[in-house]
Each structure stands twice: as C-alpha cells, then as structure tokens.
Amino acid sequence: MKIDTKFIVGLLIMLLYLASNKVYSEQGGGRPPMMTAEQMVSDMKKSLGLSEEQASQVLPVVEQEMEKREELMGSCGGPGDFESIKSSMEKIDSETESALAQYLTDEQMAKWKKLQKERKSKMGRGPGGGGGGPPGM
C-alpha cells in the first residue's frame, strides 16, 4: 500500500498542533486562539466577493465543517490509520463543497475550488508552507 508523503506530513503537523493545544490547555492557558468561523467567513467574503446574505448563509456551513474536523481530530489518539482519517477528511470536504454550492454562484464556487486546491497543495510543505486553512483560503 502506497501512502502519500505529503498527506502524512500534513497529518503529522495537524497532530502536533493538536498535541500542543492539549499541553497548552493542561498548563492552564485554555485553548490557543484559532480562527473562528466568523473570521473564516470574513476571509471568504473578501476572497470570493460574498454578499452579506451569502455570508450569513455559509456561516453555519463553516461552523459545521469546523465541528466535524475538530471531532475527527479529537478522536485521533495518535498517528493511527492514515487512510481512514484521509477518507474522513475527504468526506467532510465533499459535504462542505455540496453545502456551499447551494449559496455560491458558479463563479464563486469555481474560485473556492481553486483556492481549496491551492491550500491542499501547500499542506505538508513544512514550516511556512501552511497546514491547511479556512475554507476559501
């Protein structure tokens, strides 16, 4: 079975991030600040040209995506089964894409897909290469 190296590196970065959150929380610091769903939608407004109405429609989609990703990563006790995790992440991406398609124009959807592809291509590049990001970024 061939395992995608970029995926593994990206997943390891994500797991290290989650582990650092746990240590940070245990040290009494609470949870380190993360981009909120509202901030992500604000970024989507800028990058995709969302109207206020669209922004209010996609906010629950982004919130649900964040909850699903957090739940998935919280259920990972360690490196585990990469293929299962990858499959679950792809399912979340697909569900989010379908939900967003209800509210975005064809042009906005095409741009969102392009931005997602760019984001995914940056995953696993190590420091400064990014480890994902908000929808539309």
DAGIUR-V353926 format. One record per residue. N is the residue number from 0. RES is the residue in one small letter. NEAR is the number of other ideal C-beta (glycine too) atoms within 8 Angstrom. D_LAST is the distance of its C-alpha to the last C-alpha in whole Angstrom. Layout:
n	res	near	d_last
N	RES	NEAR	D_LAST
N	RES	NEAR	D_LAST
This chain:
n	res	near	d_last
0	m	3	32
1	k	3	29
2	i	8	26
3	d	7	23
4	t	7	22
5	k	8	19
6	f	12	18
7	i	11	21
8	v	12	20
9	g	12	16
10	l	12	18
11	l	9	21
12	i	12	18
13	m	11	17
14	l	12	21
15	l	8	21
16	y	9	19
17	l	11	21
18	a	8	24
19	s	9	23
20	n	10	22
21	k	8	26
22	v	8	28
23	y	11	26
24	s	9	27
25	e	6	31
26	q	6	31
27	g	4	31
28	g	7	28
29	g	6	26
30	r	8	23
31	p	8	20
32	p	3	18
33	m	5	15
34	m	5	12
35	t	6	13
36	a	9	13
37	e	7	14
38	q	9	11
39	m	15	8
40	v	13	10
41	s	9	11
42	d	11	7
43	m	17	7
44	k	11	11
45	k	7	10
46	s	10	8
47	l	11	10
48	g	7	13
49	l	12	14
50	s	6	17
51	e	6	18
52	e	6	20
53	q	12	17
54	a	13	15
55	s	7	18
56	q	10	18
57	v	14	15
58	l	11	15
59	p	7	17
60	v	12	15
61	v	15	12
62	e	9	15
63	q	10	17
64	e	12	14
65	m	10	14
66	e	8	18
67	k	10	18
68	r	10	16
69	e	8	18
70	e	8	21
71	l	12	21
72	m	10	20
73	g	7	23
74	s	6	25
75	c	10	25
76	g	4	28
77	g	5	27
78	p	6	26
79	g	8	28
80	d	5	27
81	f	11	24
82	e	8	25
83	s	8	25
84	i	12	22
85	k	11	20
86	s	8	21
87	s	9	20
88	m	10	17
89	e	8	17
90	k	8	19
91	i	12	16
92	d	9	14
93	s	8	16
94	e	10	17
95	t	13	14
96	e	11	14
97	s	8	17
98	a	10	17
99	l	13	14
100	a	8	17
101	q	7	19
102	y	9	18
103	l	13	15
104	t	5	17
105	d	6	18
106	e	6	16
107	q	12	13
108	m	11	13
109	a	8	13
110	k	10	10
111	w	15	8
112	k	9	10
113	k	8	10
114	l	11	6
115	q	12	7
116	k	8	10
117	e	8	8
118	r	12	7
119	k	8	10
120	s	6	12
121	k	9	11
122	m	15	12
123	g	13	16
124	r	8	16
125	g	7	18
126	p	3	17
127	g	5	15
128	g	9	13
129	g	9	11
130	g	10	11
131	g	8	8
132	g	6	6
133	p	10	5
134	p	11	6
135	g	11	4
136	m	10	0
